[in-house]
Amino acid sequence: MLTDVYPWQQGIWASLNRLLNAERLPHAMLFAAPAGTGKRRLADAFAARMLCQTPSLDAACGQCRGCQLLAAGTHPDYYVLSPETDGDKVSKVIKIDQARAVVSFASQTAQMQGYRVIIIDPADALNTSSANAMLKTLEEPGQRCVFLLLTDQPTALLATIRSRCQLLPLSLPDEEDALAWLRPQLSVPAMAETLLGLARGAPLAALALSESPWFVQRQPILDALLAVGSGAEQPLTAAQQFTKVNPIEQITAWQSLLDDAVQQGLAPELPVRHSDLPSLQKLAEINAQCLLETLWQAVEARRLLDDTNVAAATILDNLWLHWARATRQGGHHVR
């Protein structure tokens, strides 16, 4: 039967449903998974399954009153606790007043005569004060009240929180499974391997990356780096090609390329399944010290963009000039 979870989550989805159908759910579960693997989708789907009034054995019906209220964002027995937002700014922590509101919610009786579900996303945003305010409720939340805590940094979670939850470690999907899902989502399916590699195996992060401006610039900047490194193009001429590209996106592309080239140069035996691998291997032929020095310069350029009033064009011109000098002096020309 169809569910809203991703293909690589079917195993844990079946396990969760078995616990639910047997009425053996832990009162608090910690979904620990790398970013970009869909743990929020899994939590949302399971919340829908718990709150559905006419579910099948493994899915919410999508039609009952409970499902309709959840879809409208007005279900009275569903609560999401996340850091507050103020315009474009998102708080780094979940505040104690927010935690107290959850404690109050958990103490109430279910209005729809079923489960009450509280999602905390991300759980590592709970600071000491907000965590302490919730400890007793997490330990004894009341009948048919279930907490679903999400994190991609389980070691950053306070030990007092971890100890009160059933840990559900969710690993990255197998590469072939991830690629099978990712390819149909892309306008250029051939880029799936490169994107998945850059996203460190996380399929949703790879999909988001496909629309990122810096990824769009990755190949043009790689070509320009090789041209400047070989002496075929002047550094400031190369810089002019990217004047309309956001400076931060440019530097992100530099960092990604240099990091990959260093890894490929130092450990060429490791598998790298990038569609730009032939060009990347040429970049990796430059000695590691030159690549690492330029990577450090790119990190410094990023800091200057954030912390100084130096013109972005000047910062980027200097980065290209450094690359030209480094490849001519110590790195040798790219062939």
Backbone hydrogen bonds, N-H to C=O, Kabsch-Sander energy under -0.5 kcal/mol:
donor,donor_aa,acceptor,acceptor_aa,energy
9,Q,6,Y,-2.2
10,Q,7,P,-1.4
13,W,9,Q,-2.4
14,A,10,Q,-2.2
15,S,11,G,-1.8
16,L,12,I,-2.5
17,N,13,W,-2.2
18,R,14,A,-2.0
19,L,15,S,-2.0
20,L,16,L,-2.4
21,N,17,N,-3.0
22,A,18,R,-1.7
23,E,20,L,-1.4
24,R,19,L,-3.1
29,M,147,F,-2.6
30,L,166,Q,-2.7
31,F,29,M,-0.7
31,F,149,L,-3.6
32,A,30,L,-1.0
32,A,168,L,-1.4
33,A,31,F,-0.6
33,A,151,T,-2.1
37,T,34,P,-1.0
42,L,38,G,-2.0
43,A,39,K,-2.4
44,D,40,R,-2.9
45,A,41,R,-2.6
46,F,42,L,-2.2
47,A,43,A,-2.5
48,A,44,D,-2.4
49,R,45,A,-2.1
50,M,46,F,-2.3
51,L,47,A,-2.1
52,C,48,A,-1.3
56,S,59,A,-2.2
68,Q,64,C,-2.4
69,L,65,R,-2.4
70,L,66,G,-2.2
71,A,67,C,-2.4
72,A,68,Q,-1.7
73,G,69,L,-0.6
73,G,70,L,-1.0
74,T,69,L,-2.7
75,H,69,L,-0.7
78,Y,75,H,-1.2
79,Y,117,V,-2.3
81,L,79,Y,-0.5
81,L,119,I,-3.4
82,S,80,V,-0.6
84,E,93,V,-0.5
86,D,89,K,-3.2
89,K,86,D,-1.9
91,S,84,E,-3.0
94,I,125,A,-2.7
95,K,93,V,-0.6
99,A,95,K,-1.9
100,R,96,I,-2.4
101,A,97,D,-1.6
102,V,98,Q,-1.6
103,V,99,A,-2.1
104,S,100,R,-2.1
105,F,101,A,-2.2
106,A,102,V,-2.9
107,S,103,V,-1.1
108,Q,105,F,-1.4
113,Q,110,A,-0.6
115,Y,50,M,-0.6
116,R,144,R,-2.6
117,V,77,D,-2.7
118,I,146,V,-2.6
119,I,79,Y,-2.8
120,I,148,L,-2.4
121,D,81,L,-2.3
121,D,119,I,-0.6
123,A,120,I,-0.5
123,A,150,L,-3.6
125,A,122,P,-1.6
126,L,123,A,-1.8
127,N,94,I,-0.8
131,A,127,N,-2.8
132,N,128,T,-2.5
133,A,129,S,-1.7
134,M,130,S,-0.7
134,M,131,A,-1.2
135,L,131,A,-0.9
135,L,132,N,-0.5
138,L,134,M,-2.9
139,E,135,L,-2.0
140,E,136,K,-2.5
145,C,142,G,-1.3
146,V,116,R,-2.9
146,V,144,R,-0.5
147,F,27,H,-2.6
148,L,118,I,-3.1
149,L,29,M,-3.2
149,L,147,F,-0.5
150,L,120,I,-2.7
151,T,31,F,-2.2
156,A,153,Q,-1.8
157,L,153,Q,-0.5
157,L,154,P,-1.0
161,I,158,L,-1.1
162,R,158,L,-2.3
163,S,159,A,-2.4
164,R,161,I,-1.4
165,C,162,R,-1.7
166,Q,28,A,-2.9
167,L,165,C,-0.7
168,L,30,L,-3.1
170,L,32,A,-3.4
171,S,169,P,-0.6
178,A,174,D,-2.6
179,L,175,E,-2.8
180,A,176,E,-2.4
181,W,177,D,-1.6
182,L,178,A,-2.6
183,R,179,L,-2.6
185,Q,182,L,-1.5
186,L,182,L,-0.7
186,L,183,R,-1.5
191,M,188,V,-2.3
192,A,189,P,-2.0
195,L,191,M,-2.6
196,L,192,A,-2.8
197,G,193,E,-2.3
198,L,194,T,-2.5
199,A,195,L,-2.0
200,R,197,G,-1.4
201,G,196,L,-3.0
202,A,199,A,-1.4
204,L,36,G,-2.2
205,A,36,G,-0.9
206,A,202,A,-2.1
207,L,203,P,-2.2
208,A,204,L,-2.3
209,L,205,A,-2.1
210,S,206,A,-1.4
211,E,207,L,-0.5
211,E,208,A,-1.2
212,S,209,L,-1.7
216,V,212,S,-1.7
217,Q,213,P,-1.3
218,R,214,W,-0.5
218,R,215,F,-1.0
219,Q,215,F,-0.6
221,I,217,Q,-2.6
222,L,218,R,-2.4
223,D,219,Q,-2.7
224,A,220,P,-2.1
225,L,221,I,-2.7
226,L,222,L,-2.1
227,A,223,D,-2.1
228,V,224,A,-2.7
229,G,225,L,-2.5
230,S,226,L,-1.7
231,G,227,A,-0.5
231,G,228,V,-0.9
232,A,227,A,-1.6
233,E,227,A,-1.3
238,A,234,Q,-2.2
239,A,235,P,-2.3
240,Q,236,L,-1.5
241,Q,237,T,-0.7
241,Q,238,A,-1.2
242,F,239,A,-1.5
243,T,240,Q,-1.1
245,V,242,F,-1.5
250,Q,246,N,-2.2
251,I,247,P,-2.4
252,T,248,I,-2.3
253,A,249,E,-1.9
254,W,250,Q,-2.2
255,Q,251,I,-2.8
256,S,252,T,-2.3
257,L,253,A,-2.5
258,L,254,W,-2.9
259,D,255,Q,-2.3
260,D,256,S,-2.2
261,A,257,L,-2.6
262,V,258,L,-2.5
263,Q,259,D,-2.1
264,Q,260,D,-2.6
265,G,261,A,-2.6
266,L,262,V,-2.5
267,A,263,Q,-2.2
270,L,267,A,-1.8
274,H,272,V,-0.9
277,L,274,H,-1.5
280,L,276,D,-2.5
281,Q,277,L,-2.8
282,K,278,P,-1.4
283,L,279,S,-1.8
284,A,280,L,-2.1
285,E,281,Q,-0.7
285,E,282,K,-0.8
286,I,283,L,-1.3
287,N,331,G,-0.7
291,L,287,N,-1.9
292,L,288,A,-3.1
293,E,289,Q,-2.6
294,T,290,C,-2.1
295,L,291,L,-2.5
296,W,292,L,-2.4
297,Q,293,E,-2.1
298,A,294,T,-2.3
299,V,295,L,-2.2
300,E,296,W,-2.5
301,A,297,Q,-2.5
302,R,298,A,-2.1
303,R,299,V,-1.9
304,L,300,E,-2.5
305,L,301,A,-2.1
306,D,302,R,-1.4
307,D,303,R,-2.7
308,T,304,L,-1.8
315,I,311,A,-2.0
316,L,312,A,-2.5
317,D,313,A,-2.6
318,N,314,T,-2.4
319,L,315,I,-1.5
320,W,316,L,-2.2
321,L,317,D,-2.5
322,H,318,N,-2.4
323,W,319,L,-2.1
324,A,320,W,-2.3
325,R,321,L,-2.3
326,A,322,H,-3.0
327,T,323,W,-2.4
328,R,324,A,-1.4
329,Q,325,R,-2.6
330,G,326,A,-1.9
331,G,326,A,-2.5
332,H,327,T,-0.6
334,V,229,G,-0.8
